Amino acid sequence: MPVAIITGASKGLGEALALALAERGWDLVLDARGAVPLAEAAGLVSAHGTRVTALPGDVTDAGHRAELVAAAWRLGGVDLVVHNASALGAEPLVRLEDLPLEGLRRALEVNVVAALGLVQEALPLLRAAPAGAVVVVSSDAAVEAYPTWGGYGASKAGLDQLAAVLAAEEPGLRVWAVDPGDMATDLYAAAVPDDDGPRPEPAGVVPAFLRLLDERPPSGRYGAPALLEERR
């Protein structure tokens, strides 16, 4: 069975993607900072009969990243790494003049540095996989200038560039940066708590990620809404 590592998998998009892959028979290594919600998510995912290892921890910790890859190796290897864990930099979001520099550092550490660290750890196993792939969850804030989204957007822009260079350096892999579009997630609620407008559930965009895995288009940046629209 193929094996995936998914960070930020206790809720939202990470949990939804884990459930979808488990339904397809994937074995999974799941990460999140909260041990209790991660264990609850892992219980739901494992109900599909696949092997699931849940490891609570912080992706900025090199030791934790090594544990994730070691757990995947014990399941058979690494076919897919999904870097879904994200930090906003400030909750709620604030203008750049008020953005705490420590918050910006945290966003860069989680969204960019940890993503590269996990890929570096998993790279030998990804190269050995029949169809190794890396997915980084991006945002339209990486390419658009939205007030108060500067720190988060800068970190996601850095993540996009990291993915693009990785794709150029590792032509044997697929490396996709995916903008999932607006979703009803705790992250968005923390970013803009006064915005209670309706948004789609994360499960609704999962078919876009599955399409990438099924069709394996060239490495690059993709928007989930466009992938879903093209499939109709």
C-alpha positions in Angstrom: 0.0 0.0 0.0 1.2 3.6 -0.7 2.2 5.6 2.4 1.6 9.3 3.0 2.8 11.7 5.7 0.2 14.5 6.3 1.0 17.4 8.7 -1.7 19.3 10.4 -4.0 16.3 10.1 -6.2 16.6 13.3 -8.9 18.7 11.6 -9.8 20.7 8.5 -8.2 19.9 5.2 -5.6 17.6 6.7 -8.1 15.4 8.3 -10.4 15.4 5.2 -7.5 14.4 2.9 -6.4 11.7 5.4 -9.9 10.2 5.3 -10.0 10.3 1.5 -6.7 8.6 1.2 -7.6 6.0 3.7 -10.7 5.2 1.7 -8.4 4.5 -1.2 -6.3 2.1 0.9 -3.3 4.4 1.8 -1.4 3.9 5.0 -0.9 7.1 6.8 1.4 8.9 9.2 -0.5 11.9 10.7 0.9 14.9 12.6 -0.6 17.7 14.6 0.3 19.6 17.7 -2.8 18.6 19.7 -2.6 15.0 20.9 -6.3 14.6 21.7 -7.8 15.9 18.5 -5.1 14.0 16.5 -6.0 10.8 18.3 -9.7 11.4 17.5 -8.9 12.1 13.8 -6.7 9.0 13.6 -9.5 6.9 15.0 -11.9 8.0 12.3 -9.3 7.5 9.6 -8.3 4.0 10.8 -11.9 2.9 10.6 -11.3 2.4 6.9 -9.0 -0.5 7.7 -5.6 1.0 6.8 -2.6 1.4 9.1 -2.5 4.8 10.7 0.3 6.2 12.9 -0.5 9.4 14.8 2.4 11.3 16.2 1.6 14.6 18.0 4.3 17.2 17.9 5.6 20.4 16.3 6.8 20.2 12.7 9.4 22.9 13.5 11.2 20.2 15.7 13.7 18.3 13.7 13.4 15.3 16.0 9.7 15.2 15.4 10.1 15.3 11.6 12.6 12.4 11.9 10.0 10.5 13.8 7.4 11.1 11.1 9.7 9.7 8.4 10.8 6.8 10.5 7.2 5.9 11.1 6.5 6.0 7.4 9.5 3.8 6.7 8.2 1.2 9.1 4.9 1.2 7.1 6.9 0.7 3.9 8.3 4.0 2.7 7.1 7.5 1.7 5.0 7.9 -1.5 3.6 11.3 -0.6 4.3 14.2 1.8 1.6 16.7 2.4 2.7 19.9 4.2 -0.6 21.2 5.4 0.5 22.6 8.8 0.3 26.4 8.9 0.9 29.3 11.2 -0.7 32.7 10.7 1.9 34.9 12.4 -0.8 36.7 14.3 -4.3 35.8 15.5 -6.3 37.7 14.4 -4.3 39.0 11.5 -3.0 42.5 11.7 -1.4 45.1 9.5 2.3 44.8 8.8 3.0 47.9 11.1 1.6 45.8 14.0 2.8 42.4 13.0 5.0 41.0 15.8 8.3 39.9 14.4 8.3 36.8 16.5 4.9 35.9 14.9 6.4 36.4 11.4 9.3 34.1 12.4 6.9 31.5 13.6 5.0 31.6 10.3 8.2 31.3 8.3 9.4 28.4 10.6 6.1 26.4 10.3 5.2 27.3 6.7 8.6 27.3 5.0 11.5 26.0 7.1 9.6 22.9 8.5 8.3 22.1 5.1 11.8 21.9 3.7 13.1 20.1 6.7 10.4 17.4 6.3 11.1 17.0 2.6 14.9 16.8 3.3 14.2 14.0 5.8 11.9 12.1 3.5 13.7 12.7 0.2 15.6 9.3 0.0 12.3 7.4 0.5 10.4 9.7 -1.9 13.0 9.1 -4.6 12.7 5.4 -4.1 8.9 5.4 -4.4 7.3 4.4 -7.7 5.5 7.7 -7.9 6.9 10.0 -5.2 5.1 13.3 -4.7 5.1 16.4 -2.5 2.1 18.6 -1.9 2.4 21.9 -0.2 -0.8 23.8 0.7 -0.5 27.3 -0.5 -2.9 30.3 -0.5 -4.0 33.1 -2.8 -2.4 35.4 -0.2 0.9 34.1 -1.7 0.2 36.0 -4.9 -2.3 38.7 -4.0 -1.8 41.7 -1.7 -4.5 41.5 0.9 -4.3 44.0 3.8 -3.4 42.2 7.1 -2.4 39.0 5.2 1.2 40.2 4.6 3.1 37.9 7.0 1.1 34.8 6.2 1.2 35.6 2.5 4.9 36.1 2.5 5.4 32.7 4.1 3.2 31.0 1.6 5.0 32.8 -1.3 8.2 31.5 0.1 6.7 28.0 0.3 5.6 28.3 -3.4 9.1 29.2 -4.4 10.6 26.4 -2.4 8.2 23.9 -4.1 9.1 25.3 -7.6 12.8 25.0 -7.0 12.4 21.5 -5.5 10.5 20.5 -8.7 13.4 21.8 -10.8 15.9 19.9 -8.7 14.0 16.7 -8.4 12.5 15.9 -11.9 11.7 12.4 -10.8 9.1 13.6 -8.3 5.9 15.5 -8.6 5.9 18.7 -6.5 2.6 20.5 -6.4 1.7 23.8 -4.6 -2.0 23.8 -4.2 -4.2 26.8 -3.3 -7.3 25.2 -1.9 -9.4 28.4 -2.0 -11.7 29.7 0.7 -12.7 27.1 3.3 -14.5 26.9 6.6 -11.5 26.1 8.8 -10.4 27.0 12.3 -7.4 28.7 10.7 -9.5 31.1 8.8 -11.7 31.8 11.8 -8.6 32.6 13.8 -7.3 34.9 11.1 -10.5 36.9 10.6 -12.9 36.1 13.5 -15.4 38.8 12.4 -15.9 37.3 9.0 -18.7 34.7 9.5 -19.6 34.4 5.8 -20.4 30.9 4.4 -17.5 29.0 3.1 -17.2 25.4 1.7 -16.1 22.6 3.9 -12.6 21.3 3.4 -13.9 17.9 2.2 -15.3 19.7 -0.8 -11.8 20.5 -2.2 -10.3 17.1 -1.5 -11.2 15.8 -5.0 -8.9 18.4 -6.5 -6.0 16.9 -4.6 -7.0 13.4 -5.5 -7.1 14.5 -9.2 -3.5 15.5 -9.0 -2.6 12.1 -7.5 -4.6 10.3 -10.2 -3.5 12.2 -13.2 0.0 13.3 -12.1 0.2 16.5 -14.1 3.5 18.4 -14.3 4.9 19.9 -11.1 3.7 23.4 -10.5 1.1 25.6 -8.7 -2.5 24.7 -9.0 -5.8 26.1 -7.8 -8.2 23.6 -6.3 -11.3 25.5 -7.7 -9.9 25.3 -11.2 -9.1 21.6 -10.9 -12.6 20.9 -9.7 -14.2 23.0 -12.4 -12.2 21.3 -15.1 -13.3 17.9 -13.9 -17.0 18.6 -14.2 
